[in-house]
Amino acid sequence: MRILMGTKNPGKIEGAKQAFEKYFDKVEIEGIAVESEVSNQPFDEEILKGAKNRVENLKKYAKENNRGTDTIDFYIASEAGITNLLGDWIDFNVAVVEDAKSFQSVGISQGFPVPEKYIEEIKQSELRKSDG
């Protein structure tokens, strides 16, 4: 099982590996830092868009670098961001998994509330730095 994941973050890679090992044997995940093409601190729709863009950029990277796109089983990416679309500011992650046949699945993490008093500061910087 070969997987490309849109991050170099060892914790995220190990988490994905453990999840896939519950269902597949011999899981190999390679982390590649790719761009999300959204703002450093994604808001609202940018969160899903960033994760989907990372998957597309992984596929592009694999093709351009002869990484055996015909042997890649899954592409995985995640994006963290905040939204108030539900009435309160919430920080959460979106994960996109795409298989070799271009079927995508989307998962959303639990959310953590972000007090209103911090929103302007977050908009000026970002909640946390990461490479995917």
C-alpha positions in Angstrom: 0.0 0.0 0.0 1.7 3.2 -1.2 0.4 6.5 0.1 1.5 10.1 -0.6 0.6 12.6 2.1 0.7 16.4 1.7 2.8 17.1 4.8 6.2 16.5 6.3 4.7 16.5 9.9 5.8 13.2 11.5 2.9 13.1 13.8 0.3 13.4 11.0 2.1 10.8 9.0 2.3 8.4 11.9 -1.4 9.0 12.7 -2.4 8.2 9.1 -0.2 5.1 9.0 -1.8 3.7 12.2 -5.2 4.3 10.7 -4.5 2.6 7.4 -2.7 -0.3 9.1 -6.1 -1.2 10.7 -7.3 -2.1 7.2 -4.3 -2.8 5.0 -1.0 -4.7 5.3 2.4 -3.1 4.5 1.5 0.5 4.6 4.1 2.9 3.3 3.5 6.7 3.6 5.7 9.3 2.1 5.3 12.8 3.3 5.7 15.6 0.8 5.3 19.3 1.6 2.9 20.8 -1.0 1.1 24.1 -1.2 -2.5 24.5 -0.1 -3.0 27.6 -2.3 -5.1 29.2 0.4 -4.2 31.8 3.1 -1.9 30.8 5.9 -4.8 30.9 8.3 -7.7 29.4 6.3 -11.3 30.6 7.1 -14.6 28.9 6.2 -14.6 27.4 2.7 -10.8 27.8 2.4 -10.3 24.9 4.8 -11.8 22.3 2.5 -10.4 24.0 -0.6 -6.9 23.9 1.0 -7.0 20.2 1.6 -8.3 19.4 -1.9 -5.6 21.6 -3.4 -3.0 19.7 -1.5 -4.3 16.4 -2.9 -4.2 17.9 -6.4 -0.7 19.2 -5.9 0.4 15.8 -4.6 -0.8 14.2 -7.8 0.9 16.8 -9.8 4.1 16.3 -7.9 4.0 12.6 -8.3 3.5 12.9 -12.1 6.2 15.5 -12.6 8.7 13.6 -10.5 8.0 10.1 -11.9 6.9 8.8 -8.5 5.0 5.9 -10.0 1.5 7.4 -10.1 0.2 4.0 -11.3 1.5 2.5 -8.0 0.1 5.1 -5.6 -3.0 3.8 -3.8 -4.0 6.9 -1.9 -3.3 10.6 -1.7 -4.0 12.3 1.7 -4.1 15.9 2.8 -5.4 17.9 5.7 -6.0 21.5 6.4 -6.7 23.3 9.7 -8.7 26.5 9.9 -11.5 28.3 11.7 -15.0 29.1 10.9 -18.1 30.8 12.4 -20.5 29.3 9.9 -22.3 27.6 12.8 -22.6 30.7 14.9 -19.5 30.4 17.0 -15.8 30.5 16.0 -14.5 26.9 15.8 -11.0 25.5 15.0 -11.1 22.2 13.1 -9.3 20.1 10.6 -10.5 18.7 7.2 -8.9 15.6 5.7 -9.2 14.6 2.1 -8.4 11.1 1.0 -8.4 10.2 -2.7 -7.8 6.7 -4.1 -6.2 5.7 -7.4 -9.5 6.0 -9.2 -10.0 9.6 -8.1 -12.7 8.8 -5.6 -12.5 11.4 -2.8 -13.6 11.1 0.8 -13.7 14.0 3.3 -13.4 13.8 7.0 -13.8 16.6 9.6 -12.3 16.6 13.1 -13.9 17.6 16.3 -13.9 21.3 16.7 -12.5 23.5 19.5 -14.1 26.9 20.3 -12.0 30.0 19.7 -13.1 33.0 21.8 -14.2 36.0 19.7 -11.6 38.2 21.4 -8.8 36.3 19.6 -10.2 36.4 16.1 -8.7 39.7 14.9 -5.3 38.6 16.2 -5.6 35.3 14.4 -6.7 37.0 11.2 -3.5 39.1 11.4 -1.2 36.1 11.9 -2.3 32.5 12.1 -3.5 30.1 14.9 -0.4 27.9 14.5 2.2 27.2 11.9 2.5 23.9 10.2 3.5 22.4 6.9 0.2 20.7 6.2 
